[in-house]
Amino acid sequence: MWQPAWFALAHLWQHPALLFPGYFAVSLVLGYFRERYGGVLVPILLHSYYNLGLWVVAV
């Protein structure tokens, strides 16, 4: 559980601490896919789609 926490903490330098639980949840999902597929390609793609979705909602 340390890796998701570090992932979430790494994103807090530019976002409010209120978002920590959301980033933690996303990191759990990305970690699951890293373990499931044995690499980082799928989590990187999912992270990109997630960021794109946030951008589309913000615009």
N, C-alpha and C positions, 0 to 999 in steps of 0.2 A: 504493500500500500504506500510505500514511500515514493515510488516513481510517479504515480498520479499526483501526489501532493506536490512534488517538486515541479512537475509540469504545470500545475495550476499556479503555484507560486511564481514561476518564471513569467507567467502572463500578467501578473498583477502590477508590474512596474508601469504599465500604461492603462490599466483599468482599475476601477474601484474594488475594494476588498469585498464588497457585497456580492460580486460575481464569482468569488472563489468556489462556492458549491457547484455552480454550473460548469466551470472549467474542470473541476475535479470529476464530475460526472462524465464529461466529454473525454477526459483522459482515461477513465476506466473503459469506455467503449473502444477508444483507439488502442489501448493496451490489449484488450481482448482480441481485436483483429490482428495485432502484431503476433500474439501467441498462436492464434488460429492458423494464420498463413505463413508463419515462420520468417517474417521479414518486415521491413518498414514501408514497402511500396504501397500496400493497401491503406495503412494508416495515413500516409502522406497524402494520398489521393482523397481520402475521406476528410482530412483536415482542410484540404484545398476547397472541396465542395462546401464544407461547413463555413469557411471564411467567405466564399462566394455568396452563400445564402444570407449571411449577416450583412454583406455589402449591399445586396439587392434590397433587403428589407430597409436598410438605412437610407438608400437613395430613393 
